[in-house]
Amino acid sequence: MDSDSDPDGSHVSATPPRDPFPPPPRPPQPPPVSLKVASSSSSHSKPKAPNPSHKAPTQSSLPPPPSPLFTNLPFRICESKPVVFSSSVSSFARLRSRASLTTSDEKLKPDGADCVVEPPPVVVAVNAPPKPVRRKPPNLITDTITSPPVKPPVFRTTGNGEGNFVKLNLNGKRGKKFPSKYKGVSKSRSSYAFRGKRYKKKEADGQGESLLEEDSDLQKQVEDEANGFISSVEDAILAVKAEASDENLTKLLNLVYGYDSFRDGQLQGIKMVLGGSSTMLVLPTGAGKSLCYQVPAMILPGITLVVSPLVSLMIDQLKHLPSIIKGGLLSSSQRPEEATETLRKLKEGIIKVLFVSPERLLNVEFLSMFRMSLSVSLVVVDEAHCVSEWSHNFRPSYMRLKASMLFSELKAECILAMTATATTMTLQAVMSALEIPSTNLIQKSQLRDNFELSVSLSGANRMKDLLILMESHPYKEIRSIIVYCKFQYETDMISKYLRDNNINAKGYHSGLPAKDRVRIQESFCSNKIRVVVATVAFGMGLDKGDVGAVIHFSVPGSLEEYVQEIGRAGRDGRLSYCHLFYDNETYLKLRSLSHSDGVDEYAVGKFLTHVFSTETKQHEKISSLVIESASLKFDMKEEVMQTILTHLELGEVQYLRMLPQLNVCCTLNFHKSSPNTLSARNTIVAAILKKSHVKQGLYVFDIPAVASSIFVATTNVLAEIQTLKMKGEVTYELKDPAFCYTILKYPREICSLSSHLTKWLTEIESCKVRKLDIMSSAAVAAINVSNTSELSFGAKQTLSLQSRILDYFNGDDKCDTPSKTTQNCAFLRADIKVFLQSNRQAKFTPRAIARIMHGVGSPAFPNSVWSKTHFWGRYMSVDFRVIMEAAQTELFNFVDRNAALAT
Ligand SMILES: Nc1ncnc2c1ncn2[C@@H]1O[C@H](COP(=O)(O)OP(=O)(O)OP(=O)(O)O)[C@@H](O)[C@H]1O
């Protein structure tokens, strides 16, 4: 970790916060002692009521904090003339030199005396008119005023620490001691340790005994404090159980989290859940949605299951659970021992909140465990927009989270779906899948109002523009910054460029080893790294309060993505800066990439024929589809095939049932007994011998085929060969990851099914493109805001983007936005003709040709091969559909010409 910090970084982290009246820090946590432990203890010393004078000063009780005005944007990003899409865009550097002429910047520094910012006159709350907001100043590195000391309340530990995360040893630091149960009471502990040293010396002086007594007094005091804390939490829980009043809930909140009041929407959500009503909760990023399931989890009798799309997100959420709530995690990427340990704790009733991936949740064994012995009070669907194919982040596995399944299989009593970014259409889809009545929607503004949003038009000099931005006020003073890019290579390139220019930056993307990613995130959170240059892989669920700026190096794929990413900034409520570099080339590149998941009816038909082709139409037979070869054969990405299969399982007709993914090809080597001897006493080995072919003395077979032939599950076959391996009888190797499924019903005709599926997938593809167009048009509109009224250019850009975002989330996102692609091109057809003639050996579809013309690879036409063609990416600016139509015509002509030549 040390290698990540450099002199620049340590300077950044050492600088005290600028704000003389900082918002209360995340309150200290109580000692990590579970309710279960507490209930066995009878001697509770009642806690002292937290002394109000010990609380951190709240915003309302203090003079208004200094805050910059909108007009303090450091530069005028662009003149208010319409954007012209050409490569010769105005450079940011030139724009900045124009900006330096505006004098207001100098006068209105963000740390300047008590200026209170009036909020922009835009409705930011759906249900409420805009209120004047007192903005907190941004987090800056040049702060010189130290914060007033904040005395922690008595029973809470300092910081949230590692909480449950460490106890479950999820960080993999095996061999390290678990932190002390009373780790939180750090002061007492350290003085205890110190005294331990003194004790040795004093012992010699004959004073050891009295010190020993003193130490045990301290230990007792710590234990009493912990017990007292638990006792008061238990009392507060009992009070809420008796009456879930605002007062009782607020008491519990204060006790466990140290917060004085609930934020907008929290109390409403908690009460709905406690009342057993399934609820859809839409609150902005950083609004505190997690609290809406954590508080009920303390009250409700059964387990709270939290379904999350990403393991990193789950780990983060587990880490942030208050220590009083015992949590656990189950995901498919876990080691078996970890999963076993979590399951044990679940069965013993130790775990109250279980984070689980959707795949794991729907695992047959998992479901049966719940059915048999565990009761689920609440199922939380986090990032619930993933349920809908109309969201920016659709996950096929989330499609399985249907209310019918959650209620019938898990016997869940209530569902809480949460998101910060969902359009009306997405919300409808989510609520319908989860059977949440429209009356149970709690929706607040989907955008916080502490962002200063800006956009500039950029071009070939984007890196330079970024550097200029980061070296100008206020960015140069901001302590923590995230720069979002679209491509992995950009993160390395830009972070290096920034480092070369003395900015402490690190690149982050999903291609990095997990331990490096964890290290970078930790270094960023502890301010050892100032700037993280990341792809979308960074930040989901990241709750670092003092991120002062988010910069988009490239246009995001949708307004949802933009809102999620800027949502990492200003989570402490302070004013934060979000700048977006818009460039036409990236927009076109992303638009092309939006077509990479598209499919044709022809390919879907071929795929379905394969899925439903079994020698004998045998029901309950386990079929498999080897991912790599199928992907090549049908020219479809793995996710697309998974989406189709999931639809076949969960659509109006259930054609099949998905089984866990598996490496299906097994190569077996017999070592001790001969294969025939073993098969005589083992039915699975007998079936293996029947279904294998022998290659160089090794038996090669398909696991699902063997399992089907003797009517057992694939897991039984795997378990058996594993047992034989333990006995030294065999060794084996597995390969070919595959989708496995059992057919329940054969479609009457493949044609109409493939046409129906293609229509659905094409709508999803168009939805993706439309989202990018809407994002792009919002950015361009902000660049083009006129600068005639008294509002500053920065304020106008903020207003422009805010209103676009809110309109989008509240309105009809199906409306068409004019595309910036060209609809025709004189040489297109002639070029396609030449392309076909020079690649006679390949079998193209119109889509494959359009992808090549757009410079987008696919499984059957990979970049590595096709980027060498002269036409690669040549028609990126021409609408994809226009190219497909031209390609179709030319393909027909090509076939006709060849047929004519042949006759
Ligand atoms: N009532 C409250 N008062 C003060 N702080 C709060 C309150 N509720 C939550 N918080 C704090 O707000 C921060 C953000 O909470 P949380 O991570 O739950 O947000 P979120 O809505 O899930 O955001 P995202 O959608 O971006 O993940 C946390 O640090 C949390 O402790």
The ligand as a Tripos MOL2 file, in Angstrom:
@<TRIPOS>MOLECULE
LIG
   31    33     1     0     0
SMALL
NO_CHARGES

@<TRIPOS>ATOM
      1 N1        -30.1100    9.8350    8.4950 N.pl3     1 LIG1
      2 C1        -28.8500   10.0170    8.1640 C.ar      1 LIG1
      3 N2        -28.1580   11.0710    8.6310 N.ar      1 LIG1
      4 C2        -26.8580   11.2620    8.2880 C.ar      1 LIG1
      5 N3        -26.1600   10.4450    7.4760 N.ar      1 LIG1
      6 C3        -26.7960    9.3850    6.9820 C.ar      1 LIG1
      7 C4        -28.1660    9.0960    7.2830 C.ar      1 LIG1
      8 N4        -28.5230    7.9820    6.6480 N.ar      1 LIG1
      9 C5        -27.4300    7.5610    5.9570 C.ar      1 LIG1
     10 N5        -26.4010    8.3830    6.1740 N.ar      1 LIG1
     11 C6        -25.0400    8.2600    5.6010 C.3       1 LIG1
     12 O1        -25.1070    8.5410    4.2060 O.3       1 LIG1
     13 C7        -24.0730    7.8340    3.5100 C.3       1 LIG1
     14 C8        -24.6290    7.1790    2.2670 C.3       1 LIG1
     15 O2        -25.4780    6.1290    2.6310 O.3       1 LIG1
     16 P1        -25.7130    4.8780    1.6590 P.3       1 LIG1
     17 O3        -24.4140    4.2890    1.2700 O.co2     1 LIG1
     18 O4        -26.7240    4.0330    2.2870 O.co2     1 LIG1
     19 O5        -26.3050    5.6410    0.4150 O.3       1 LIG1
     20 P2        -27.0680    5.0530   -0.8450 P.3       1 LIG1
     21 O6        -28.3590    5.7570   -0.9330 O.co2     1 LIG1
     22 O7        -27.1020    3.5640   -0.7690 O.co2     1 LIG1
     23 O8        -26.1110    5.5580   -2.0100 O.3       1 LIG1
     24 P3        -25.7160    4.8550   -3.4160 P.3       1 LIG1
     25 O9        -26.9900    4.6500   -4.1710 O.co2     1 LIG1
     26 O10       -24.8400    5.8760   -4.0530 O.co2     1 LIG1
     27 O11       -24.9910    3.5950   -3.0730 O.co2     1 LIG1
     28 C9        -23.5140    6.8190    4.4970 C.3       1 LIG1
     29 O12       -22.2560    7.2410    4.9150 O.3       1 LIG1
     30 C10       -24.4990    6.8300    5.6230 C.3       1 LIG1
     31 O13       -23.9250    6.5250    6.8520 O.3       1 LIG1
@<TRIPOS>BOND
     1     1     2 1
     2     2     3 ar
     3     2     7 ar
     4     3     4 ar
     5     4     5 ar
     6     5     6 ar
     7     6     7 ar
     8     6    10 ar
     9     7     8 ar
    10     8     9 ar
    11     9    10 ar
    12    10    11 1
    13    11    12 1
    14    11    30 1
    15    12    13 1
    16    13    14 1
    17    13    28 1
    18    14    15 1
    19    15    16 1
    20    16    17 2
    21    16    18 1
    22    16    19 1
    23    19    20 1
    24    20    21 2
    25    20    22 1
    26    20    23 1
    27    23    24 1
    28    24    25 2
    29    24    26 1
    30    24    27 1
    31    28    29 1
    32    28    30 1
    33    30    31 1
@<TRIPOS>SUBSTRUCTURE
     1 LIG1         1 GROUP 0 **** ****
